[in-house]
Amino acid sequence: PLRATKLFVWSNSLVSMPSHMFLQRTLFYVLLSTHTLVCASMIVYRVLEPENSLIGQADSVARSYEIALYWMMTCLSTVGFGDIHPQRTETRLFSLVVMLFSIVMNLYILTAGLAPALQESFMNQSMNQKKGKLAAVLDFYKVPWTLRKQVYTVYPFVLESAMYDMQEIAELP
């Protein structure tokens, strides 16, 4: 029981980590919530449907956990129930809660996975706009081509480093 509190203390320290740790933090929460739901399904099915479900009929806790994990993964992966069907109203309600959690989790993972890609596209678009403005300024002042070539070579690195510097400053505690 005391070790479980250390998990939450450790997970709170993940919040202050930089964005490149997002995948690890998300994986931690998905695994923790999946384990919690598996344990809850073991309890629900063993108490409410001991004779009608594979989870309730399991001969050991390890076998019950294995079957409950299989059932949970079929729910969370949106594949379906497979061969484990809820028979009572209470277990159906529990299954509905698991399905809603599955929908939220899948939407969160999809949107969180798409957000960096969309942000990258936005950053590239912003960089291209700045390059266009630079080209217009160089045209206006009739800068020679040899100097323009040097500016075009250095400018992307300056822009990129400035963007990363701003991102690092934003991630500071």
N, C-alpha and C positions, 0 to 999 in steps of 0.2 A: 504493500500500500504506500509506503513512504517513497519508494522509487518512482511511482507514477507521478508524484508531484514534481520530480526532477525533470520529467519529460516536458511538462508545461513551462517550467523555468527555462529549459533549453529552447523550447519553441518560441518563447518570448524574445530570446536573444536573436532569433532569426529575423525578426522584423527589422532590426537595424542594419542588416547586411545589405550590400549593394545589389543592384538589380540583376547582376549575372548569377546570383544565388537563387533567383526566383524559381527555377526548375526544381532545385533541391528542396526548397521550402514547400512548394506545391506537392511534390512527391511525398514529403513527410506527412502533410496533412491528409492526403488521400489515403496513405497506408494506415495512419492512425484512425481515421474515420471508418475505413473498411474493416479494420480489426474490431472496432467498437460495435459496428453493425453486425459483424459475424457473431460476436459474443452475445449480443442482444437477440439475434435470431436463434442461437442455440437455446437460450433461456425460454424465449417465447414458444418455440416448437416443442421443447421438452416438457414444458408445463401444460400448454394448451392442447397439443396434439401428440401425445406420447405414442399412441398406437397407430395413427394414420399417416405419419410422415417418416421419411427416411432419417431425418435428423433426430426425431424422438425415439426411433427404434435402434439407434446406434448403440453398440455394446460398450464403448469407451468414450471418454471425453475427447481423446485425440481423433477418433473416427467421426464423432459428432462435429468437431471443429472442421475436419476435412470436408464433410458433406455440406456444412453451413457455408464454408468458404466457396465451394463449387456453386452453391445456390446464389450466394452474394455476387460472385463474378458474372454469372449469367444475367443477373438483374442489372448490375452496373454497366455491363458491356452492351446492354440493350439487345442481347440475343434472345432472351426470353427465359421462361422458367425451366424448360427442359422436362425432367421427370419428377420434379418436386413441386407439388401443387398445394396451395393452402386450402384447407377444408372448412375451417370455421370462420366466422365473421371477424373475430379478433385477429387471427393470423392474416386474413385478407387485408384488414386495415393496416397491419404492420407492413405487409407487402406493398401497399399503396405508399406508405411513408418512404420505404426503400426506393420505390420507383421515382417518387418526387425528388428524393436526394440524388438519384442517378441522373435525372434530367438537369438539375442544377449543377451537379459536378461536371457533366459533359459540356454544358454550355460555358461554364467557367473556364474549363481547360481549353475549349475551342477559342473563346474570346481572348483569353490570356495568351494563347499561342499566336493569335493573329495580331494582337496589339503591337508587339515588337516589329513585325513585318510591315505593318501599316506605318509605324513611326519611322522605320528605315526609309520607306518610300517618301514620306513627307520630308525627311532630312535631305534626301537626294533631290527632290523637287526644289526645296529651298536653296540648296547649293547651286543648282542649275540657274535659278533666278538671279542669284548673286553673280554668277559667272557672266550671265547676259548683261547685267548692269555694268560690270567691269569692262566688258567688250565695248559697250556704248560709250563709256568714259574714255577708253583708250582711242576709240574712233574720233570722238569729239576733239580730243587734244592732239590728234594726228601723231601718235606715238609710233616710232619706226618698228618695222616688223621684227627685227632682231631682239629689241627690248620687250616687245609684246610676247614673243616666244618664251622669254625668261619669266615674265610675269605669269603667263598661263601655266608654266611648269611649277612655279612655287606656290601660286595662289590656292590650289586645292589642298595642299598640305597645311597652309595657314588656316583655311576655313575648317578643315577637319579637326585640327588640334584645338581650335577655339571651341568647336562644338563639344569635343570630349572634355575639355576643361570645364565648360559650363555644366555638363552632365555630372562630372565628379563633384563639383561644388554643390549641385542640387542634392546629391546623395549623402553629403556630410550630415552628421547628427545635429 
